[in-house]
Amino acid sequence: MAIKGAVLGDILGSQYEFGRPADLDWKNVPLLSIDASFTDDSVMMLAIKKALVTGADLVETMVDIGRHYPDCGYGGTFYRWILGNDHSPYNSWGNGSAMRVAFVGEYFDDYEKMQDVAAKTAAVSHDHPEGIMGAVVTATCIWMAKHGKSKQEIYDYVLSEYPVEEYQYSIGYSLDEMRPRYKWDVSCQGSVPAAMRCFYESSDYESFMRNIYSLPCDSDTFGAIAGGVVEEFYKGFGDVDAEGILKEYLTDELYEILTLQ
């Protein structure tokens, strides 16, 4: 289940979303500390899952579940979208559209349907072309991993969407090249290709998370964006106690949605 990998990535990444030490020993630091928590990334991706599985209205479900967790880390504009009365899209290119789309890549076997629904989950709020593309690319990478595509094929697809000539954090740049110059970035274009590079240079789920820790980035959202790809590609979590972490850190409501069939 890609969504488990994405939620786990959100929880593990939350430790360094803000206040990441400049000298963080990312190769050896414990993978999990007491400062971890789920964030708006998990809340929204689980709301989307519930809407798709139950056939409920997407916006109504996002708003309903989102209001149960008003302090989970929404950005200012999306906070007003959730808590206010106006649920119109607001031309956002933020990475919120990509962080919440994991279940779409897992749920639909039909390629065109998957991409169409991914775009629709973005467009309810993040209807800027970059916001929509971030969601579609993320869901497509998950779909590709689930359907047995190679790491190189996934890399080539992301590179075609985020070429080095146009994007400063293209997947075409290695992590060694990115680390000295990466700056915290909440855009889809500054998050999706870099998060997928963290997957590309990984060997398992733990090494993927450590790649994220190596960058001064929006680390919970990087985990939410590419965590589902990692889980589908490696067919699990290796030595990481994913089930234990998910049960411990999610509320009963969110865990019930996570395991909803």
N, C-alpha and C positions, 0 to 999 in steps of 0.2 A: 504493500500500500504506500504509494508515493506520499500521501498526505501525512503518514506517520513520520517519514523522513523529514518532511517540511516543518512539521510542528516541533519535532526534536531539534532541528536546526535553529528554530526560533528560540527555544528555551536555552540551549547551550550558547547561542550567540548573544543572548541578552546580557550576559555577564560583562561584555566589553562594548556594548552599544555606546555608552557614555563613560567617560573617565578611564579609558584604556591607558595603562601605564606606557610611557614611551619606550621603556626598556623591558617590556613584557617578554618573558622567556617562553615564547609561543610553542617551541618544540617540546617543552617539558612541563609546562604549567598543568595542574590538574584539569581534566576535561570539564569538570563540573564543580562549582563552588556553591556556597549557601546564598549567593547573591543572584542566582538565576531565577527566572520566572517566565511564564508565557506572556506574550504581548498582544497588541492589536492584530499582529500578523496572524497568529493562531485563531483568534476570535473570528476574524473575517473569513479565513479559509474554511473554518468549520461551519460558519453561517452559510457559505456558498454550497458546501457539501449537503447540509440539511435541505436547502432549497431544491437542489437537483434530485436528491434521493426521494424526497416526499412530494415533489411537484408543486411546492409552494412558490409564491411570488418572490423573486430574487431580492428586490429592494426591501420589501416588507420584512423578509427574514433577516437580512443584514441589519436593518434598523432595530428590529426587535431584540435580536441576540446582542447586538452591539451596545444597546442601552443597559444591558445587564452588567456591563463591564466599562463604566464611563472613565475609569482611571487606568486603562491598560496601555496607554501610550499613543493615542491617536494624534496625528498632526492637527494643527489648528483648524484648517479649512475642513478636513474630514470630520473632525470633532463636531463642528457646526452642522455638517451634513447629517451626521448620526443623531445628534441631540435636538436639532431644529426641526422645522416643519417643511422646509424646502429641500427636496431630495433630487434636485436637478443636477446634471453633470456640470462641472466647472472647469473644463479644459485643462486638467492636470496632467503633467508628465511625470508625476512622482512615482516612486517605486512601490507604492501601495497597490497598484494594479497587478504587479508581478508577484508580490508576496502572498497574495490570497488565492492564486489560481491553480494550485497544485492538484486539487481533486479533479479538475477538468481534464488534465493530461492523463490521469489514471482512469477516469470513468468511461471515456468514449473511445471505442475502437476505430470508428470511422474518422479518418484524418480530417476531412473537410468539416465535419460536424464539430470535432474537437476544436479546431481553430475558430470556427464561427462562435461557439459558446464562450471560448476564452475571450474573444473580442467583446462579446456582450457583457461579460462580468466586469470588464474594465470600463466600458463606456457608460455605465450607470453613474459614474463619478469622474473617472479619468479618461475623458474622451479626446484628449490631445493625441495626435498620431503616435508620438513616442510612448504615451501611456498605454495605448492599445497594443502597439508592437511589443512592448515589454511583457505584457500578459501572454500574447500569442507565442512569442519565442520561448518563454518559460514553459508553457503547457506543451509546446511541440517537443522540446528537449526531453520532457518527462515521457511523452508518447514514444519518442524514438528509443529511449532507454528501455521502456517496457516491451517494445516490439523488436528487441534484439539488435538494434543498430550499434555500430562500433563507436568507441570514443572518438575516433577520427571523423566519422560521419557527423556526429553531434557537433564537434569542433568546427567542421567545415560549414555546417548550417549556420551556426552562430556567427562565424566570421562573415558569411555572406550578408547577414543582416546588420552587423556592426563592423564594417571594414576599418582597417587601421587608418585609412586616408581620411575618415570622417569622424572617428570616435577616439577620444584620448585614452579611454580604458577598454579598448577593443580586446576581445579574447586573443587576438593576434599578438599581444604583448605578454611576455612571461611574467610570473609573479616577481622574479628578481628585478625585472625592468620596472614593474609597477611600484614596488615597496618604497623606493626613495622619493617618489613623486605623488603617490596617491593621496588625495585629500577627501575627507568625509563627504559623501555625496548622496543625496536622497532622490536623485532622478533615476528613472528607468535606465537611461543611457549610461549613467555613471555606476549602475549597480548590476544590471543583468549580465553583461558580458564579462565583467570582472568576477562575479560570483561563479559563472560557468567556467572561468579559467581556474578557480579554486577546485572545481570538480575535475577538470581536465588534468591537473597536476597531482591528483590524489591517487592513492592506491587502495583506500577503504574509507569507511565513514569517518573514523577518527582522524585520519590524515587530512581529509577534506575540511573538517572543522579547524584543525590546526593551521591549515592554509588561510582560512578566514581570520583566525586570530593574528596572523602575521601582518595583516593590513589594518591601518587606522580607518576602519570602514563602518558602515551601518550594519554591524555584524549579525544582529538578530535577523534582519531582513535578507542578508546574504544567505544565511542558513535556511530561511524559509523559501527563498527563490530556488536554490540549487539542491537543497536537501532531498527533495523528492526524486530528482534525477539520480543522485548518488544511491539512494535506497534501491531504486529500480535497476540501476546498472549493476550494482554489486550484489543484488538479491538479498539484502539484509543489512545488518549493522555490525557484523563482526563481533568484537569483544565488548562493544558498547551495550549496556543494559537499557536498551530503548524502552522496553515495556515497563520496567521499574520506574524510570524517569518520567514517562508519560503519565503513569498512574499517580505518582507522587505530586507532580506539579500542576496537572490540570484539575479544574473543578469537576465535580461529578457530572454536571450538565455537559461540559465540553468533552469529557472522556466518553460519555454516552454517544455524543454525535460522532466522535472519532471512530467508534466501533460500530456505528450504525450500518446495517446491511441494506 
